[in-house]
Amino acid sequence: MEQGEIEVLLELGQSYLLNKEYEHAIKKFNEALSINPHDAELYYNLGLAYEGANKLLKAISMYEKTLYLDKTFSNAEIRLNKLKEKMTEAKEKSTEKTK
């Protein structure tokens, strides 16, 4: 039953994600991860939800966890690089403002 439960939670989370209901998506993906904490796809989807909720450090952490579990997960690598670039640019802009 666990695998079926995970699939339902994943589908619910993805539905919330598509509807930009990020906090609900985060909850469902976390529930699924409590059943199977070794699923790279769940971490990736959780990263997308955190990113949508503008919780960028948590999103980065989830993408890194995705890649730790599956080094070939190219979408996670793409999102991770984009977020790191975005955060670097934001840091540079804030440094320029304080000069």
C-alpha positions as CSV (number, residue, x, y, z in Angstrom):
1,M,0.0,0.0,0.0
2,E,2.9,2.3,0.6
3,Q,3.8,2.7,-3.1
4,G,0.2,3.4,-3.9
5,E,0.0,6.0,-1.1
6,I,3.1,7.7,-2.4
7,E,1.7,7.9,-5.9
8,V,-1.5,9.5,-4.6
9,L,0.5,12.0,-2.5
10,L,2.7,12.8,-5.5
11,E,-0.2,13.4,-7.8
12,L,-1.9,15.6,-5.2
13,G,1.3,17.5,-4.7
14,Q,1.8,18.0,-8.4
15,S,-1.8,19.2,-8.8
16,Y,-1.3,21.8,-6.0
17,L,2.0,22.8,-7.7
18,L,0.3,23.3,-11.1
19,N,-2.4,25.5,-9.3
20,K,0.4,27.5,-7.5
21,E,-0.9,26.3,-4.1
22,Y,2.7,25.8,-3.0
23,E,2.1,25.3,0.8
24,H,-0.3,22.5,0.1
25,A,2.1,21.0,-2.4
26,I,4.9,21.2,0.1
27,K,2.8,19.4,2.7
28,K,1.9,16.5,0.3
29,F,5.5,16.0,-0.9
30,N,6.7,16.0,2.7
31,E,4.1,13.4,3.5
32,A,5.3,11.2,0.6
33,L,8.9,11.7,1.7
34,S,8.0,10.5,5.2
35,I,7.0,7.2,3.6
36,N,10.0,7.0,1.2
37,P,12.9,9.4,2.0
38,H,15.0,8.0,-0.9
39,D,12.9,9.2,-3.9
40,A,14.7,11.7,-6.0
41,E,11.6,12.7,-7.8
42,L,9.8,13.7,-4.6
43,Y,12.8,15.9,-3.6
44,Y,12.7,17.5,-7.0
45,N,9.0,18.3,-6.8
46,L,9.5,19.6,-3.2
47,G,12.2,21.9,-4.6
48,L,9.8,23.2,-7.2
49,A,7.2,23.9,-4.6
50,Y,9.7,25.7,-2.3
51,E,10.9,27.7,-5.3
52,G,7.3,28.7,-6.1
53,A,6.8,29.7,-2.5
54,N,10.0,31.8,-2.8
55,K,11.8,29.7,-0.2
56,L,14.9,29.6,-2.3
57,L,17.4,28.2,0.2
58,K,15.1,25.3,0.9
59,A,14.6,24.8,-2.8
60,I,18.3,24.7,-3.4
61,S,18.6,22.1,-0.6
62,M,16.0,19.9,-2.2
63,Y,17.6,20.1,-5.6
64,E,21.0,19.2,-4.0
65,K,19.3,16.2,-2.3
66,T,17.8,15.2,-5.6
67,L,21.2,15.2,-7.3
68,Y,22.7,13.3,-4.3
69,L,20.2,10.5,-4.8
70,D,20.3,10.6,-8.6
71,K,23.3,12.4,-10.3
72,T,21.6,12.1,-13.7
73,F,18.6,14.1,-12.8
74,S,19.3,16.9,-15.2
75,N,16.2,19.0,-14.5
76,A,17.3,19.3,-10.8
77,E,20.8,20.4,-12.0
78,I,19.3,23.0,-14.3
79,R,17.0,24.4,-11.6
80,L,19.8,24.4,-9.0
81,N,22.2,26.3,-11.3
82,K,19.5,28.9,-12.1
83,L,18.6,29.4,-8.5
84,K,22.3,29.8,-7.5
85,E,22.8,32.3,-10.3
86,K,19.7,34.2,-9.2
87,M,20.8,34.4,-5.6
88,T,24.3,35.5,-6.7
89,E,22.8,38.3,-8.8
90,A,20.5,39.4,-5.9
91,K,23.5,39.4,-3.5
92,E,25.5,41.6,-6.0
93,K,22.6,44.0,-6.4
94,S,22.2,44.4,-2.6
95,T,26.0,45.0,-2.3
96,E,25.8,47.7,-4.9
97,K,23.0,49.4,-3.1
98,T,25.0,49.6,0.1
99,K,28.0,51.3,-1.5
